[in-house]
């Protein structure tokens, strides 16, 4: 990866001191829903950290929640109906915070129809490929930029890691392995809520998914129609407390994803490992440093020298991180918000855009589609655009 491509991969906040000056601040409208996904992981407060914007209004169907939010953000204009807010305020940017994704499609379409230049939305993107396709078609027609809140995708260490892999630091890459948190949500809910983070990282390094084969189990048995119920967080039809999947990626390496309910790992497995003949690169989701390197063959338990894990920062392997408050800029979504604004100004796609959001939803759907077809290898793009569990 050359320097020009590396710099192009970094969020604007990390390569320039400020964005291009504007005649006036961009106006942000925030959509939340207290008790039904609320405001995600800080998709409301993120805008307080960006000086080139101002919060114009907040919408929340919960009266007490709205009052609390207005006080927290220091905003005077509140709405119970987000459509009324969008119609009246005509914002430049819209933040869609609720984690319950059964609301995402309607909120996205309303923001696009209101003329928003950009939308920042909590993950996962939507409930089905059918919904994603509709939203992306509308956004493309209107010219609206959509950015997804996969915070790790905005991490400036990612292109550094990509260069290390290209330079052969871990030898020939053999495979990638990802796991969810594997707590009480383990299995299909873990796949939906947290697996999307893993997939978004994996495709950055391995390329677009080409095919998938998978098995979904409930209490050790293959999931059947009788196991399907309404899932938490507005996901829709859901089943399975154990997931095992294998993806073929464009870069040639396989990606494995697994999640088992209450596996006993206490979230230690939540992340992605890139395994090569001469070492392993490990990513811990939403942690800082995000990546660590362990050199040496992963298949030699009797190695003469003990192997150790060392951090990978934006400065390189086992070097101090030169970017002040990097973790805070990422966890607060400040980097993502600045990148969305830069994408609008520069007429480019955000670093984590709608196409990537669709990719993660397609990978999730492919697992259920393969299971529905008795573990059959399914190719991308998927022909089935609805939730495959509804077809069992």
Secondary structure, 3 states (H helix, E strand, C coil): CCHHHHHHCCCHHHHCCCCCCCCCCEEEEEECECCCCECCCCCCHHHHHCCCEEEEEEECCCHHHHHHHHHHHCCCCEECCHHHHHHHHCCCEEEECCCCHHHHHHHHHHHHHCCCCEEEECCCCCCCHHHHHHHHHHHHHHCCEEEECCHHHHCCCHHHHHHHHHCCCCCCEEEEEEECCCCCCCCHHHHHHHHHHHHHHHHHHHCCEEEEEEEEEECCEECCHHHCEEEHHHCEEECCCEEEEEEEECCCCEEEEEEECCCCCCCCCCEEEEEECCEEEEEECCCCCCEEEEECCCCCCCCCCCCCCEEEECCEECCCCCCCCHHHHHHCCHHHHHHHHHHHHHCCCCCCEHHHHHHHHHHHHHHHHHHHCCCCCEECCCCCCCCHHHHC
